[in-house]
């Protein structure tokens, strides 16, 4: 066995810090990001990624680099809003945009085949990192959002307008393949094996003029940080029917494997509420956020009722605002923080059987 072959088959850590690590095995390097805020990025965090890119570039045995999140919350939730909010002058924004482009450019310039493995939201600077890779593979799911322009992009990659689902991005050609969570590890390893057998670089770099245009757009405020995505409760919830927002909350919670109880205001409203949630779940299937099987399971988790007592056994009682959830003191049941709900004085809620 030659020295090159021996190193290629060994396991090694090419780079390690508190938030970034690069593990190497069998010719494949895996870069894992673990930044706070679902890998929200600023220039300091991007510089740490740049050091990891340099470590990969200095190892000639790397055939494929996989860039992925080491967190369960997603690939990248966008810019760190605390940092971007302090970019008050044109000079600050220019330095921010130019510095990001230089570091992302180091990822695009790596000689090995690069793969972005997208699990969860990938917006703003996450799209720039994904675009700098040769190939992009995504796990579909309720939180698999993709899109928004970013001043750090160094390629001629053209994501779909706005924020779309992973399936929609795949149909538009922005993502090379999208698969369910059950198949994710198998599909990723099949793609890696194919890239090792037939290595091919596909990054198309932007021209200096195009890079300058992106910096200028960010500097002048025409290219801003992406809209923050709502964070949905990871617990069983109860909601009071009243507007489309409450049905959105119930469905989003159910799509993530939790139970949602929707309290209707009357018998006539009960069937209308069921239609409203069914329409939202069908839309999730149409956009590729869930499979038909997962949609059926989510439907079973949404309970429509006139019985307010069902809400007493839930850890959260909410009114539903899709972008900003707020807690509601519901009579005759009051929300408490220890995972239960206690009855308080108030009018009795009629059950469906009464």
C-alpha positions as CSV (number, residue, x, y, z in Angstrom):
1,X,0.0,0.0,0.0
2,X,1.5,3.4,-1.1
3,X,1.7,6.3,1.3
4,X,-1.0,8.2,-0.7
5,X,-3.4,5.2,-0.6
6,X,-2.7,4.7,3.2
7,X,-3.6,8.3,4.0
8,X,-6.7,8.3,1.7
9,X,-8.2,5.4,3.7
10,X,-7.4,6.7,7.1
11,X,-9.6,8.9,9.3
12,X,-8.3,12.3,10.3
13,X,-9.5,15.7,11.5
14,X,-8.3,18.4,9.1
15,X,-9.7,21.3,11.1
16,X,-11.5,21.7,14.4
17,X,-12.8,24.6,16.4
18,X,-15.8,25.2,18.7
19,X,-18.1,25.9,15.7
20,X,-16.5,24.3,12.7
21,X,-14.9,20.9,12.1
22,X,-13.6,19.1,9.0
23,X,-13.4,15.3,9.3
24,X,-11.6,13.2,6.6
25,X,-12.2,9.6,5.7
26,X,-11.8,7.6,2.5
27,X,-11.1,10.6,0.3
28,X,-14.1,12.5,1.6
29,X,-13.9,15.6,3.8
30,X,-17.1,16.6,5.7
31,X,-17.3,20.2,7.0
32,X,-19.8,20.7,9.7
33,X,-21.1,24.1,10.9
34,X,-22.4,24.6,14.4
35,X,-22.8,28.4,14.8
36,X,-25.5,29.8,17.1
37,X,-28.8,30.9,15.7
38,X,-29.2,28.0,13.2
39,X,-25.8,28.9,11.6
40,X,-26.7,32.6,11.1
41,X,-23.5,34.1,9.6
42,X,-21.5,37.2,9.9
43,X,-18.1,38.1,8.6
44,X,-16.3,36.7,11.7
45,X,-18.0,33.4,11.4
46,X,-17.3,33.3,7.7
47,X,-13.6,33.9,8.3
48,X,-13.6,30.8,10.5
49,X,-15.1,28.9,7.6
50,X,-12.4,30.3,5.4
51,X,-9.8,28.7,7.7
52,X,-11.5,25.4,7.3
53,X,-11.5,25.8,3.4
54,X,-7.8,26.5,3.6
55,X,-7.3,23.3,5.6
56,X,-9.1,21.3,2.8
57,X,-7.1,23.1,0.1
58,X,-3.8,22.0,1.9
59,X,-4.8,18.3,1.8
60,X,-4.2,16.9,-1.7
61,X,-6.0,13.6,-0.7
62,X,-9.4,15.2,-0.5
63,X,-11.5,14.1,-3.5
64,X,-14.9,15.3,-2.3
65,X,-15.8,18.0,0.3
66,X,-19.3,17.9,1.8
67,X,-20.5,21.2,3.4
68,X,-23.3,20.6,5.9
69,X,-24.8,21.7,9.2
70,X,-23.8,20.1,12.4
71,X,-27.0,21.3,14.0
72,X,-30.6,19.9,13.7
73,X,-32.0,23.4,13.1
74,X,-30.9,23.8,9.4
75,X,-28.1,24.6,7.0
76,X,-28.1,28.4,7.4
77,X,-30.9,30.7,8.7
78,X,-29.4,33.8,7.1
79,X,-27.3,36.7,8.3
80,X,-26.8,37.3,12.0
81,X,-29.2,40.3,12.4
82,X,-27.3,41.7,15.3
83,X,-24.2,42.3,13.1
84,X,-26.0,43.4,9.9
85,X,-28.0,45.9,11.9
86,X,-24.7,47.7,12.8
87,X,-23.6,48.2,9.2
88,X,-24.6,51.9,9.2
89,X,-22.2,53.4,6.7
90,X,-21.5,52.8,3.0
91,X,-17.9,51.9,3.9
92,X,-19.0,49.3,6.5
93,X,-21.3,47.6,4.0
94,X,-18.6,47.6,1.3
95,X,-16.1,45.9,3.6
96,X,-18.8,43.4,4.7
97,X,-19.7,42.5,1.1
98,X,-16.2,42.4,-0.3
99,X,-14.9,40.3,2.7
100,X,-17.6,37.8,2.3
101,X,-17.0,37.4,-1.4
102,X,-13.3,36.8,-0.9
103,X,-13.9,34.0,1.6
104,X,-16.8,32.3,-0.4
105,X,-14.5,32.5,-3.4
106,X,-12.0,30.2,-1.6
107,X,-14.7,27.6,-1.4
108,X,-15.5,28.0,-5.1
109,X,-11.8,27.7,-6.0
110,X,-11.1,24.4,-4.2
111,X,-9.7,21.8,-6.6
112,X,-11.9,18.9,-5.2
113,X,-15.5,18.3,-6.0
114,X,-17.7,20.3,-3.5
115,X,-21.1,19.3,-2.3
116,X,-23.6,21.3,-0.3
117,X,-25.9,19.0,1.8
118,X,-28.9,21.2,2.7
119,X,-31.1,20.0,5.6
120,X,-33.5,22.6,6.8
121,X,-33.6,26.3,5.8
122,X,-30.9,27.7,3.5
123,X,-31.4,31.4,2.9
124,X,-29.2,34.5,2.3
125,X,-25.5,33.7,2.9
126,X,-26.4,30.0,3.1
127,X,-27.4,30.2,-0.6
128,X,-24.0,31.9,-1.4
129,X,-22.2,28.9,0.2
130,X,-24.4,26.4,-1.6
131,X,-23.9,28.2,-4.9
132,X,-20.1,28.1,-4.5
133,X,-20.3,24.3,-4.3
134,X,-20.3,22.2,-7.5
135,X,-23.5,20.3,-6.5
136,X,-26.4,20.9,-4.1
137,X,-28.5,18.2,-2.5
138,X,-31.5,18.9,-0.2
139,X,-33.6,17.1,2.3
140,X,-37.3,17.9,1.9
141,X,-39.4,18.8,4.8
142,X,-41.6,21.4,6.4
143,X,-38.6,23.6,7.1
144,X,-36.7,23.1,3.8
145,X,-36.8,26.7,2.6
146,X,-34.3,27.9,0.0
147,X,-33.6,31.3,-1.6
148,X,-33.0,35.1,-1.2
149,X,-30.1,36.9,-2.9
150,X,-26.9,37.6,-1.0
151,X,-24.0,40.0,-1.6
152,X,-21.5,37.2,-0.9
153,X,-22.4,35.0,-3.9
154,X,-19.4,34.7,-6.3
155,X,-21.0,32.6,-9.0
156,X,-23.4,33.0,-11.8
157,X,-25.9,30.8,-9.9
158,X,-29.5,32.1,-10.3
159,X,-31.8,30.9,-7.5
160,X,-35.6,31.2,-7.9
161,X,-37.1,34.5,-6.9
162,X,-38.0,34.8,-3.2
163,X,-38.0,31.9,-0.8
164,X,-39.1,28.6,-2.2
165,X,-39.3,25.0,-1.0
166,X,-36.4,22.5,-1.7
167,X,-38.6,20.7,-4.2
168,X,-39.5,23.9,-6.0
169,X,-35.8,24.9,-6.1
170,X,-35.0,21.4,-7.5
171,X,-37.6,21.8,-10.2
172,X,-36.1,25.2,-11.1
173,X,-32.6,23.6,-11.4
174,X,-31.2,25.5,-8.4
175,X,-30.8,22.2,-6.5
176,X,-29.5,19.1,-8.2
177,X,-31.5,16.6,-6.2
178,X,-34.0,16.6,-3.3
179,X,-35.1,13.6,-1.3
180,X,-37.0,12.7,1.9
181,X,-35.3,12.5,5.3
182,X,-35.8,8.7,5.2
183,X,-33.6,8.4,2.1
184,X,-31.2,11.3,2.9
185,X,-28.1,9.4,4.1
186,X,-28.4,6.7,1.4
187,X,-28.9,9.2,-1.4
188,X,-26.0,11.4,-0.2
189,X,-23.6,8.5,-0.1
190,X,-24.7,7.4,-3.6
191,X,-24.0,10.9,-5.0
192,X,-20.6,11.0,-3.2
193,X,-19.6,7.6,-4.6
194,X,-20.5,8.9,-8.1
195,X,-18.5,12.0,-7.7
196,X,-15.5,10.0,-6.6
197,X,-15.7,7.8,-9.6
198,X,-16.4,10.6,-12.0
199,X,-15.1,13.9,-10.6
200,X,-16.5,17.0,-12.3
201,X,-16.3,20.6,-11.4
202,X,-19.3,22.8,-12.3
203,X,-19.0,26.1,-10.5
204,X,-19.3,29.1,-12.9
205,X,-17.6,32.1,-11.4
206,X,-19.1,35.6,-11.8
207,X,-17.1,38.3,-13.6
208,X,-15.4,41.1,-11.6
209,X,-18.1,43.5,-12.9
210,X,-20.9,41.2,-11.6
211,X,-19.2,40.9,-8.2
212,X,-18.9,44.7,-8.0
213,X,-22.6,45.1,-9.0
214,X,-23.6,42.8,-6.0
215,X,-21.4,44.8,-3.6
216,X,-22.9,48.0,-4.9
217,X,-26.4,46.7,-4.5
218,X,-25.8,45.7,-0.9
219,X,-23.9,49.0,-0.1
220,X,-26.8,51.0,-1.5
221,X,-29.4,49.0,0.4
222,X,-30.9,47.3,-2.7
223,X,-29.7,43.9,-1.6
224,X,-30.7,43.3,2.1
225,X,-30.7,40.5,4.5
226,X,-33.5,38.0,4.0
227,X,-36.8,38.0,5.8
228,X,-36.7,36.0,9.0
229,X,-38.6,32.7,8.8
230,X,-41.2,32.0,11.6
231,X,-40.2,29.6,14.4
232,X,-43.0,27.2,15.2
233,X,-43.6,25.5,18.6
234,X,-42.0,22.1,19.0
235,X,-44.8,21.0,21.4
236,X,-48.5,20.0,21.2
237,X,-50.6,23.2,21.0
238,X,-54.1,24.4,21.1
239,X,-55.4,27.2,19.0
240,X,-58.7,29.2,18.9
241,X,-60.2,29.3,15.4
242,X,-60.6,32.9,14.2
243,X,-58.4,33.6,11.2
244,X,-56.2,32.0,8.7
245,X,-53.3,32.4,11.1
246,X,-54.6,29.9,13.6
247,X,-55.0,27.2,10.9
248,X,-51.5,27.9,9.7
249,X,-50.2,27.4,13.2
250,X,-52.1,24.1,13.7
251,X,-50.9,22.7,10.3
252,X,-47.3,23.8,10.8
253,X,-47.2,22.1,14.2
254,X,-48.8,19.0,12.9
255,X,-46.4,18.8,9.9
256,X,-43.5,18.7,12.5
257,X,-45.0,15.6,14.3
258,X,-46.9,17.3,17.1
259,X,-50.6,17.4,17.9
260,X,-52.7,20.5,17.4
261,X,-56.2,21.0,18.8
262,X,-58.3,23.7,17.0
263,X,-61.2,25.0,19.2
264,X,-64.2,25.9,16.9
265,X,-66.7,28.6,17.8
266,X,-69.8,26.7,16.6
267,X,-71.0,23.5,14.9
268,X,-71.2,25.3,11.6
269,X,-67.7,26.6,11.9
270,X,-66.3,23.1,12.8
271,X,-66.6,21.7,9.2
272,X,-65.3,24.9,7.7
273,X,-62.3,24.8,10.0
274,X,-61.6,21.2,8.8
275,X,-61.7,22.4,5.2
276,X,-59.3,25.2,6.0
277,X,-56.6,23.0,7.5
278,X,-57.1,20.4,4.8
279,X,-56.5,23.0,2.2
280,X,-53.2,24.1,3.9
281,X,-52.0,20.5,4.1
282,X,-52.8,19.9,0.5
283,X,-50.8,23.0,-0.4
284,X,-47.8,21.6,1.6
285,X,-48.0,18.4,-0.6
286,X,-48.2,20.4,-3.8
287,X,-45.1,22.4,-2.9
288,X,-43.2,19.3,-2.0
289,X,-42.8,20.1,1.7
290,X,-44.2,16.7,2.7
291,X,-45.1,13.5,1.0
292,X,-48.8,12.3,0.7
293,X,-48.1,9.8,3.5
294,X,-46.7,12.5,5.8
295,X,-49.7,14.7,4.9
296,X,-52.1,12.0,6.0
297,X,-50.3,11.6,9.3
298,X,-50.4,15.4,9.8
299,X,-54.1,15.4,9.1
300,X,-54.6,12.9,11.9
301,X,-52.7,15.1,14.3
302,X,-55.1,18.1,13.9
303,X,-58.1,17.7,16.1
304,X,-61.1,20.0,15.5
305,X,-63.4,20.3,18.5
306,X,-65.9,22.3,20.4
307,X,-64.7,20.9,23.7
308,X,-62.5,23.4,25.5
309,X,-61.5,20.8,28.1
310,X,-59.2,19.2,25.4
311,X,-57.1,22.3,25.5
312,X,-56.5,21.9,29.3
313,X,-54.2,18.9,28.6
314,X,-51.9,20.8,26.2
315,X,-48.7,22.6,27.1
316,X,-49.4,25.7,24.9
317,X,-52.6,27.6,24.0
318,X,-51.9,30.0,21.2
319,X,-53.4,32.5,19.0
320,X,-51.8,32.2,15.6
321,X,-49.7,34.9,14.0
322,X,-47.6,33.2,11.2
323,X,-44.6,35.5,11.7
324,X,-45.0,36.3,15.5
325,X,-46.7,33.8,17.8
326,X,-48.1,35.2,21.0
327,X,-49.5,33.4,24.0
328,X,-53.2,33.8,24.9
329,X,-55.0,33.7,28.2
330,X,-58.0,31.6,27.2
331,X,-61.1,31.5,29.3
332,X,-62.0,29.1,30.8
333,X,-58.5,27.7,30.5
334,X,-55.3,29.5,31.4
335,X,-51.9,28.9,29.8
336,X,-49.2,28.0,32.3
337,X,-45.5,27.3,31.7
338,X,-45.0,23.9,33.4
339,X,-46.6,21.9,30.5
340,X,-50.1,21.9,31.9
341,X,-53.1,24.1,31.9
342,X,-55.4,25.0,34.9
343,X,-59.1,25.9,34.7
344,X,-60.1,29.4,35.7
345,X,-63.5,31.0,36.1
346,X,-65.3,31.6,32.8
347,X,-68.2,30.5,30.7
348,X,-68.5,26.8,29.9
349,X,-67.5,25.7,26.4
350,X,-70.1,23.5,24.6
351,X,-68.8,20.1,23.5
352,X,-69.6,18.6,20.2
353,X,-71.7,15.9,21.8
354,X,-73.9,18.4,23.7
